[in-house]
Amino acid sequence: MDVFSYLSDIDFSTGRPVLKNVFSSPNFNIVRVNLPKGLNIDPHPEPNATFFLVIEGSGIFTRGTETFEMHKNDSLFIKAGEIRGIKCLENLVLLGTRDPDPKI
């Protein structure tokens, strides 16, 4: 895919995260994630390092023992194995870039 509109075909009606693959390579993956207002992803560890960029909306992000209220154009890097979570204050659109799953 050469051109991608981050705000096209967004769906918040499922009540859960909706992921759209933007780009995959052997070294990293990029996804757009739509998260509806009120959704809470409890803090949990993940095997991947991830960079989040907020495209639209706002939320409270957990990284380890820290929390950050993030808004449009804010970004956050989370190391592999580090605890992470998100509480959506508004409908939230994220661009996430992560390293490949070390288990694959």
C-alpha positions as CSV (number, residue, x, y, z in Angstrom):
1,M,0.0,0.0,0.0
2,D,1.5,3.3,-1.1
3,V,-1.0,5.8,0.2
4,F,-3.1,5.4,3.3
5,S,-5.6,7.8,4.8
6,Y,-5.5,7.3,8.6
7,L,-9.0,8.6,9.1
8,S,-10.8,6.7,6.4
9,D,-13.3,3.8,7.1
10,I,-13.0,4.2,10.9
11,D,-15.5,2.1,12.9
12,F,-16.1,2.5,16.6
13,S,-19.4,0.6,16.7
14,T,-17.9,-2.8,17.6
15,G,-17.2,-1.7,21.2
16,R,-13.7,-3.2,21.0
17,P,-10.4,-2.4,19.3
18,V,-10.5,-2.5,15.5
19,L,-7.1,-3.0,13.9
20,K,-6.2,-2.2,10.3
21,N,-2.8,-3.4,9.0
22,V,-1.0,-0.5,7.3
23,F,2.4,-2.1,6.6
24,S,4.2,-5.3,7.6
25,S,7.9,-6.2,7.2
26,P,10.3,-8.7,8.8
27,N,11.5,-5.9,11.0
28,F,8.4,-4.0,12.1
29,N,4.6,-3.8,11.7
30,I,2.4,-0.6,11.5
31,V,-1.3,-0.8,12.4
32,R,-4.1,1.8,12.8
33,V,-6.1,1.0,15.9
34,N,-9.6,2.4,16.6
35,L,-10.7,2.3,20.2
36,P,-14.2,3.5,21.3
37,K,-14.8,6.0,24.1
38,G,-15.0,4.2,27.5
39,L,-13.0,1.1,26.4
40,N,-10.5,0.1,29.0
41,I,-7.6,-2.2,28.1
42,D,-6.3,-3.4,31.5
43,P,-2.5,-3.1,32.0
44,H,-0.7,-6.2,30.8
45,P,2.7,-7.2,29.4
46,E,3.3,-7.6,25.7
47,P,6.3,-9.2,24.1
48,N,6.8,-6.4,21.5
49,A,8.3,-2.9,21.8
50,T,5.6,-0.5,20.5
51,F,5.5,3.2,19.5
52,F,2.0,4.8,19.7
53,L,1.0,8.0,18.0
54,V,-2.4,9.5,18.7
55,I,-4.1,10.5,15.5
56,E,-7.4,11.5,17.0
57,G,-9.1,11.5,20.5
58,S,-7.5,11.1,23.9
59,G,-6.8,8.5,26.5
60,I,-4.9,7.5,29.6
61,F,-2.0,5.3,28.7
62,T,-0.2,3.1,31.2
63,R,3.5,2.2,30.8
64,G,4.9,0.2,33.7
65,T,3.8,2.1,36.8
66,E,3.4,5.5,35.0
67,T,0.3,6.9,33.5
68,F,0.1,9.6,30.7
69,E,-3.0,11.5,29.5
70,M,-2.4,11.6,25.7
71,H,-4.1,13.7,23.0
72,K,-3.8,14.2,19.3
73,N,-0.2,14.3,18.1
74,D,1.2,12.8,21.4
75,S,3.4,9.7,21.2
76,L,4.7,7.1,23.6
77,F,7.3,4.3,23.3
78,I,6.9,1.1,25.4
79,K,9.7,-1.4,25.7
80,A,9.2,-5.1,24.9
81,G,7.8,-6.9,28.0
82,E,6.8,-3.7,29.7
83,I,3.3,-3.4,31.2
84,R,0.9,-1.3,29.1
85,G,-2.8,-0.4,29.1
86,I,-5.2,2.2,27.7
87,K,-8.4,3.9,29.0
88,C,-10.2,5.7,26.3
89,L,-11.5,9.2,27.3
90,E,-12.8,9.8,23.7
91,N,-13.0,7.7,20.5
92,L,-9.3,7.1,20.0
93,V,-7.4,6.5,16.7
94,L,-3.8,5.3,17.1
95,L,-1.0,4.5,14.8
96,G,1.1,1.8,16.3
97,T,4.5,0.6,15.2
98,R,5.9,-2.5,16.8
99,D,8.7,-4.9,16.4
100,P,7.8,-8.4,15.2
101,D,6.5,-10.9,17.8
102,P,9.6,-12.7,19.2
103,K,7.6,-16.0,19.4
104,I,7.1,-16.1,15.6
